[in-house]
Amino acid sequence: MKYVNLSFDDGRSDTYDIAFPILKKYGLYATVNIISNFVLESEKYQFKSATKAMTIEQILNWQQNGYEVACHGKTHSNTVEDVVQNIRELKQFGVNTTEIGFASPSSEITPENVKRMGILSLKERGILSYIRSGVQIRRGGVQCIILSIIEKITHSSYLYWILNRNNVVRYGQKPSVWPSVAVKSYTSLRQLTNLINKIRDNEIVIIMFHSILRKDNKLYGADDYYWDAERFEKFCEFISKNQELKVVTMREIVKCFQ
């Protein structure tokens, strides 16, 4: 069996308004990573492709339907204090924070710096069940940066796989920081489906989204941190029909793999 996690950063309103109904339509579960202060004071955040956050009621409904809620920092930060405050505010919202995980804002956390930044201690103390980061292309040297620019222009499925193959986790690896594959506005459906087809049995890939927007949304095209809703639905249909694939929350996969 292959495994995939669909992960949505920030707690943007479109995650609930657009992605959630599509996920339910195809019977797929997912993880949303909430910035608690974005929920409380959306006007303080400058996400060009998202000006509103999920409401507390929507977050609770998301979780009550069996979907996962995880941390993304109280103020979109990678400090121990920000994560602890994030968990505290989620509890105040009414979120069940048992075995809660943390998705690193801006993918700043890496296996090399996680201990120095203090975040690993939260996992060691049982406050966090896992730490998830993202693609580390900007830390991969000039060659990776050049390849990523070519991939952006050409939408090459081959280059997308080359750049992301190290973000696939094999059963038994037990990473201190889970990597993920970032989906940007220019990511093609073919690139994602090709990546899914290339992973093998007992491997997990985490697909990281931000906004899911329809073409008539005034924020469509504002930056690269969104994906087209039509493409997203086609992707959900594709993975729902793949009998070799199981879509799971991060909490489930961490229990299974570790």
Contacts in CASP RR format, 6 or more apart in sequence:
PFRMAT RR
TARGET T0000
AUTHOR 0000-0000-0000
METHOD contacts of the structure
MODEL  1
MKYVNLSFDDGRSDTYDIAFPILKKYGLYATVNIISNFVLESEKYQFKSA
TKAMTIEQILNWQQNGYEVACHGKTHSNTVEDVVQNIRELKQFGVNTTEI
GFASPSSEITPENVKRMGILSLKERGILSYIRSGVQIRRGGVQCIILSII
EKITHSSYLYWILNRNNVVRYGQKPSVWPSVAVKSYTSLRQLTNLINKIR
DNEIVIIMFHSILRKDNKLYGADDYYWDAERFEKFCEFISKNQELKVVTM
REIVKCFQ
1 201 0 8 1.000
1 202 0 8 1.000
1 244 0 8 1.000
1 245 0 8 1.000
1 246 0 8 1.000
2 196 0 8 1.000
2 199 0 8 1.000
2 200 0 8 1.000
2 201 0 8 1.000
2 202 0 8 1.000
2 203 0 8 1.000
2 204 0 8 1.000
2 242 0 8 1.000
2 244 0 8 1.000
2 245 0 8 1.000
2 246 0 8 1.000
3 203 0 8 1.000
3 204 0 8 1.000
3 205 0 8 1.000
3 245 0 8 1.000
3 246 0 8 1.000
3 247 0 8 1.000
3 248 0 8 1.000
3 253 0 8 1.000
3 256 0 8 1.000
4 196 0 8 1.000
4 204 0 8 1.000
4 205 0 8 1.000
4 206 0 8 1.000
4 207 0 8 1.000
4 239 0 8 1.000
4 245 0 8 1.000
4 246 0 8 1.000
4 247 0 8 1.000
4 248 0 8 1.000
5 30 0 8 1.000
5 31 0 8 1.000
5 204 0 8 1.000
5 205 0 8 1.000
5 206 0 8 1.000
5 207 0 8 1.000
5 247 0 8 1.000
5 248 0 8 1.000
5 249 0 8 1.000
5 250 0 8 1.000
5 253 0 8 1.000
6 23 0 8 1.000
6 28 0 8 1.000
6 29 0 8 1.000
6 30 0 8 1.000
6 31 0 8 1.000
6 207 0 8 1.000
6 209 0 8 1.000
6 247 0 8 1.000
7 30 0 8 1.000
7 31 0 8 1.000
7 32 0 8 1.000
7 33 0 8 1.000
7 103 0 8 1.000
7 132 0 8 1.000
7 180 0 8 1.000
7 206 0 8 1.000
7 207 0 8 1.000
7 208 0 8 1.000
7 209 0 8 1.000
7 250 0 8 1.000
8 15 0 8 1.000
8 19 0 8 1.000
8 30 0 8 1.000
8 31 0 8 1.000
8 32 0 8 1.000
8 33 0 8 1.000
8 208 0 8 1.000
8 209 0 8 1.000
8 210 0 8 1.000
8 212 0 8 1.000
9 33 0 8 1.000
9 72 0 8 1.000
9 103 0 8 1.000
9 105 0 8 1.000
9 208 0 8 1.000
9 209 0 8 1.000
9 210 0 8 1.000
10 33 0 8 1.000
10 34 0 8 1.000
10 35 0 8 1.000
10 38 0 8 1.000
10 47 0 8 1.000
10 50 0 8 1.000
10 53 0 8 1.000
10 72 0 8 1.000
10 76 0 8 1.000
10 210 0 8 1.000
11 32 0 8 1.000
11 33 0 8 1.000
11 34 0 8 1.000
11 35 0 8 1.000
11 38 0 8 1.000
11 39 0 8 1.000
11 53 0 8 1.000
11 54 0 8 1.000
11 59 0 8 1.000
11 72 0 8 1.000
12 47 0 8 1.000
12 50 0 8 1.000
12 52 0 8 1.000
12 53 0 8 1.000
12 54 0 8 1.000
12 210 0 8 1.000
12 211 0 8 1.000
13 50 0 8 1.000
13 52 0 8 1.000
13 53 0 8 1.000
13 54 0 8 1.000
13 55 0 8 1.000
13 58 0 8 1.000
14 50 0 8 1.000
14 211 0 8 1.000
14 212 0 8 1.000
14 213 0 8 1.000
14 217 0 8 1.000
14 226 0 8 1.000
15 32 0 8 1.000
15 54 0 8 1.000
15 209 0 8 1.000
15 211 0 8 1.000
15 212 0 8 1.000
16 54 0 8 1.000
16 58 0 8 1.000
16 61 0 8 1.000
16 62 0 8 1.000
18 212 0 8 1.000
18 213 0 8 1.000
18 214 0 8 1.000
18 229 0 8 1.000
18 232 0 8 1.000
19 30 0 8 1.000
19 209 0 8 1.000
19 212 0 8 1.000
19 232 0 8 1.000
20 62 0 8 1.000
20 67 0 8 1.000
22 212 0 8 1.000
22 229 0 8 1.000
22 232 0 8 1.000
22 233 0 8 1.000
22 236 0 8 1.000
23 29 0 8 1.000
23 30 0 8 1.000
23 67 0 8 1.000
23 236 0 8 1.000
24 65 0 8 1.000
25 233 0 8 1.000
25 236 0 8 1.000
26 236 0 8 1.000
26 237 0 8 1.000
26 239 0 8 1.000
26 240 0 8 1.000
27 240 0 8 1.000
28 236 0 8 1.000
28 239 0 8 1.000
28 240 0 8 1.000
28 247 0 8 1.000
29 66 0 8 1.000
29 67 0 8 1.000
29 68 0 8 1.000
29 247 0 8 1.000
29 248 0 8 1.000
29 249 0 8 1.000
30 67 0 8 1.000
30 68 0 8 1.000
30 247 0 8 1.000
30 249 0 8 1.000
31 67 0 8 1.000
31 68 0 8 1.000
31 69 0 8 1.000
31 70 0 8 1.000
31 103 0 8 1.000
31 249 0 8 1.000
31 250 0 8 1.000
31 251 0 8 1.000
32 54 0 8 1.000
32 59 0 8 1.000
32 62 0 8 1.000
32 67 0 8 1.000
32 68 0 8 1.000
32 69 0 8 1.000
32 70 0 8 1.000
33 70 0 8 1.000
33 71 0 8 1.000
33 72 0 8 1.000
33 102 0 8 1.000
33 103 0 8 1.000
33 132 0 8 1.000
34 54 0 8 1.000
34 59 0 8 1.000
34 69 0 8 1.000
34 70 0 8 1.000
34 71 0 8 1.000
34 72 0 8 1.000
34 86 0 8 1.000
34 90 0 8 1.000
34 95 0 8 1.000
35 45 0 8 1.000
35 53 0 8 1.000
35 72 0 8 1.000
35 73 0 8 1.000
35 74 0 8 1.000
35 75 0 8 1.000
35 76 0 8 1.000
35 86 0 8 1.000
35 105 0 8 1.000
36 73 0 8 1.000
36 74 0 8 1.000
36 85 0 8 1.000
36 86 0 8 1.000
36 89 0 8 1.000
36 90 0 8 1.000
36 93 0 8 1.000
37 44 0 8 1.000
37 74 0 8 1.000
37 75 0 8 1.000
37 76 0 8 1.000
37 89 0 8 1.000
38 44 0 8 1.000
38 45 0 8 1.000
38 53 0 8 1.000
38 76 0 8 1.000
39 53 0 8 1.000
39 54 0 8 1.000
39 55 0 8 1.000
39 56 0 8 1.000
39 59 0 8 1.000
39 93 0 8 1.000
40 89 0 8 1.000
42 51 0 8 1.000
42 52 0 8 1.000
42 53 0 8 1.000
45 53 0 8 1.000
45 76 0 8 1.000
47 210 0 8 1.000
47 211 0 8 1.000
47 223 0 8 1.000
47 225 0 8 1.000
48 219 0 8 1.000
48 222 0 8 1.000
48 223 0 8 1.000
48 225 0 8 1.000
49 210 0 8 1.000
49 211 0 8 1.000
49 213 0 8 1.000
49 219 0 8 1.000
49 220 0 8 1.000
49 221 0 8 1.000
49 222 0 8 1.000
49 223 0 8 1.000
49 225 0 8 1.000
49 226 0 8 1.000
50 210 0 8 1.000
50 211 0 8 1.000
50 219 0 8 1.000
50 225 0 8 1.000
50 226 0 8 1.000
51 219 0 8 1.000
54 62 0 8 1.000
56 93 0 8 1.000
56 94 0 8 1.000
59 69 0 8 1.000
59 93 0 8 1.000
59 95 0 8 1.000
60 93 0 8 1.000
60 94 0 8 1.000
60 95 0 8 1.000
62 69 0 8 1.000
63 69 0 8 1.000
63 95 0 8 1.000
63 96 0 8 1.000
67 249 0 8 1.000
68 249 0 8 1.000
68 250 0 8 1.000
68 251 0 8 1.000
69 90 0 8 1.000
69 95 0 8 1.000
69 96 0 8 1.000
69 100 0 8 1.000
70 100 0 8 1.000
70 101 0 8 1.000
70 102 0 8 1.000
70 103 0 8 1.000
70 132 0 8 1.000
70 250 0 8 1.000
71 83 0 8 1.000
71 86 0 8 1.000
71 87 0 8 1.000
71 90 0 8 1.000
71 100 0 8 1.000
71 101 0 8 1.000
71 102 0 8 1.000
71 103 0 8 1.000
71 128 0 8 1.000
72 86 0 8 1.000
72 102 0 8 1.000
72 103 0 8 1.000
72 105 0 8 1.000
73 82 0 8 1.000
73 83 0 8 1.000
73 85 0 8 1.000
73 86 0 8 1.000
73 102 0 8 1.000
73 105 0 8 1.000
74 82 0 8 1.000
74 83 0 8 1.000
74 85 0 8 1.000
74 86 0 8 1.000
74 89 0 8 1.000
75 82 0 8 1.000
76 105 0 8 1.000
76 106 0 8 1.000
77 105 0 8 1.000
78 104 0 8 1.000
78 105 0 8 1.000
78 106 0 8 1.000
78 108 0 8 1.000
78 109 0 8 1.000
78 117 0 8 1.000
78 119 0 8 1.000
79 117 0 8 1.000
80 117 0 8 1.000
80 118 0 8 1.000
80 119 0 8 1.000
80 121 0 8 1.000
80 122 0 8 1.000
83 102 0 8 1.000
83 119 0 8 1.000
83 122 0 8 1.000
83 127 0 8 1.000
83 128 0 8 1.000
84 122 0 8 1.000
84 127 0 8 1.000
86 102 0 8 1.000
87 97 0 8 1.000
87 100 0 8 1.000
87 127 0 8 1.000
90 97 0 8 1.000
90 100 0 8 1.000
91 97 0 8 1.000
99 129 0 8 1.000
99 251 0 8 1.000
100 128 0 8 1.000
100 129 0 8 1.000
101 128 0 8 1.000
101 129 0 8 1.000
101 130 0 8 1.000
101 131 0 8 1.000
101 132 0 8 1.000
101 250 0 8 1.000
101 251 0 8 1.000
102 119 0 8 1.000
102 122 0 8 1.000
102 128 0 8 1.000
102 130 0 8 1.000
102 131 0 8 1.000
102 132 0 8 1.000
103 132 0 8 1.000
103 133 0 8 1.000
103 208 0 8 1.000
104 119 0 8 1.000
104 131 0 8 1.000
104 132 0 8 1.000
104 133 0 8 1.000
104 134 0 8 1.000
104 177 0 8 1.000
107 133 0 8 1.000
107 134 0 8 1.000
107 135 0 8 1.000
107 136 0 8 1.000
107 180 0 8 1.000
107 182 0 8 1.000
108 133 0 8 1.000
109 117 0 8 1.000
109 119 0 8 1.000
109 131 0 8 1.000
109 133 0 8 1.000
109 177 0 8 1.000
110 133 0 8 1.000
110 136 0 8 1.000
110 139 0 8 1.000
110 177 0 8 1.000
111 175 0 8 1.000
111 176 0 8 1.000
111 177 0 8 1.000
114 120 0 8 1.000
114 131 0 8 1.000
114 176 0 8 1.000
114 177 0 8 1.000
115 121 0 8 1.000
119 128 0 8 1.000
119 131 0 8 1.000
120 131 0 8 1.000
120 176 0 8 1.000
122 128 0 8 1.000
123 129 0 8 1.000
123 130 0 8 1.000
123 131 0 8 1.000
123 176 0 8 1.000
129 251 0 8 1.000
129 254 0 8 1.000
130 178 0 8 1.000
130 250 0 8 1.000
130 251 0 8 1.000
130 254 0 8 1.000
131 176 0 8 1.000
131 177 0 8 1.000
131 178 0 8 1.000
132 177 0 8 1.000
132 178 0 8 1.000
132 180 0 8 1.000
132 206 0 8 1.000
132 250 0 8 1.000
133 177 0 8 1.000
133 178 0 8 1.000
133 179 0 8 1.000
133 180 0 8 1.000
134 167 0 8 1.000
134 179 0 8 1.000
134 180 0 8 1.000
134 181 0 8 1.000
134 182 0 8 1.000
134 208 0 8 1.000
135 163 0 8 1.000
135 164 0 8 1.000
135 167 0 8 1.000
135 179 0 8 1.000
135 180 0 8 1.000
135 181 0 8 1.000
135 182 0 8 1.000
136 179 0 8 1.000
137 144 0 8 1.000
137 145 0 8 1.000
137 148 0 8 1.000
137 163 0 8 1.000
138 144 0 8 1.000
138 145 0 8 1.000
144 163 0 8 1.000
147 159 0 8 1.000
147 162 0 8 1.000
147 163 0 8 1.000
148 163 0 8 1.000
150 156 0 8 1.000
150 159 0 8 1.000
151 159 0 8 1.000
151 160 0 8 1.000
151 163 0 8 1.000
152 184 0 8 1.000
152 186 0 8 1.000
155 186 0 8 1.000
155 187 0 8 1.000
155 188 0 8 1.000
155 190 0 8 1.000
155 191 0 8 1.000
156 191 0 8 1.000
157 188 0 8 1.000
157 190 0 8 1.000
157 191 0 8 1.000
157 194 0 8 1.000
157 195 0 8 1.000
160 187 0 8 1.000
160 191 0 8 1.000
160 194 0 8 1.000
160 195 0 8 1.000
161 194 0 8 1.000
161 195 0 8 1.000
161 198 0 8 1.000
164 181 0 8 1.000
164 195 0 8 1.000
164 205 0 8 1.000
165 198 0 8 1.000
166 179 0 8 1.000
167 179 0 8 1.000
167 180 0 8 1.000
167 181 0 8 1.000
167 205 0 8 1.000
167 206 0 8 1.000
168 199 0 8 1.000
168 203 0 8 1.000
168 204 0 8 1.000
168 205 0 8 1.000
169 175 0 8 1.000
169 178 0 8 1.000
169 179 0 8 1.000
169 203 0 8 1.000
169 204 0 8 1.000
169 205 0 8 1.000
169 257 0 8 1.000
170 202 0 8 1.000
170 203 0 8 1.000
171 202 0 8 1.000
171 203 0 8 1.000
171 204 0 8 1.000
171 257 0 8 1.000
172 257 0 8 1.000
172 258 0 8 1.000
173 257 0 8 1.000
174 257 0 8 1.000
174 258 0 8 1.000
178 206 0 8 1.000
178 250 0 8 1.000
178 254 0 8 1.000
179 206 0 8 1.000
180 205 0 8 1.000
180 206 0 8 1.000
180 207 0 8 1.000
180 208 0 8 1.000
181 195 0 8 1.000
181 205 0 8 1.000
181 206 0 8 1.000
181 207 0 8 1.000
181 208 0 8 1.000
182 208 0 8 1.000
183 192 0 8 1.000
183 207 0 8 1.000
183 208 0 8 1.000
183 209 0 8 1.000
183 210 0 8 1.000
183 227 0 8 1.000
184 224 0 8 1.000
184 225 0 8 1.000
184 227 0 8 1.000
185 221 0 8 1.000
185 223 0 8 1.000
185 224 0 8 1.000
185 225 0 8 1.000
185 226 0 8 1.000
185 227 0 8 1.000
185 228 0 8 1.000
186 224 0 8 1.000
187 227 0 8 1.000
188 231 0 8 1.000
189 231 0 8 1.000
189 234 0 8 1.000
189 235 0 8 1.000
189 238 0 8 1.000
192 207 0 8 1.000
192 235 0 8 1.000
193 235 0 8 1.000
193 238 0 8 1.000
195 205 0 8 1.000
196 205 0 8 1.000
196 238 0 8 1.000
196 239 0 8 1.000
196 242 0 8 1.000
196 245 0 8 1.000
199 205 0 8 1.000
201 244 0 8 1.000
204 253 0 8 1.000
204 257 0 8 1.000
206 250 0 8 1.000
209 227 0 8 1.000
209 232 0 8 1.000
210 225 0 8 1.000
210 226 0 8 1.000
210 227 0 8 1.000
211 219 0 8 1.000
211 225 0 8 1.000
211 226 0 8 1.000
211 227 0 8 1.000
212 226 0 8 1.000
212 227 0 8 1.000
212 228 0 8 1.000
212 229 0 8 1.000
212 232 0 8 1.000
213 219 0 8 1.000
213 220 0 8 1.000
213 226 0 8 1.000
213 227 0 8 1.000
213 228 0 8 1.000
213 229 0 8 1.000
214 220 0 8 1.000
214 228 0 8 1.000
214 229 0 8 1.000
214 230 0 8 1.000
215 228 0 8 1.000
215 229 0 8 1.000
215 230 0 8 1.000
219 226 0 8 1.000
220 226 0 8 1.000
220 228 0 8 1.000
239 245 0 8 1.000
239 247 0 8 1.000
240 247 0 8 1.000
248 256 0 8 1.000
END
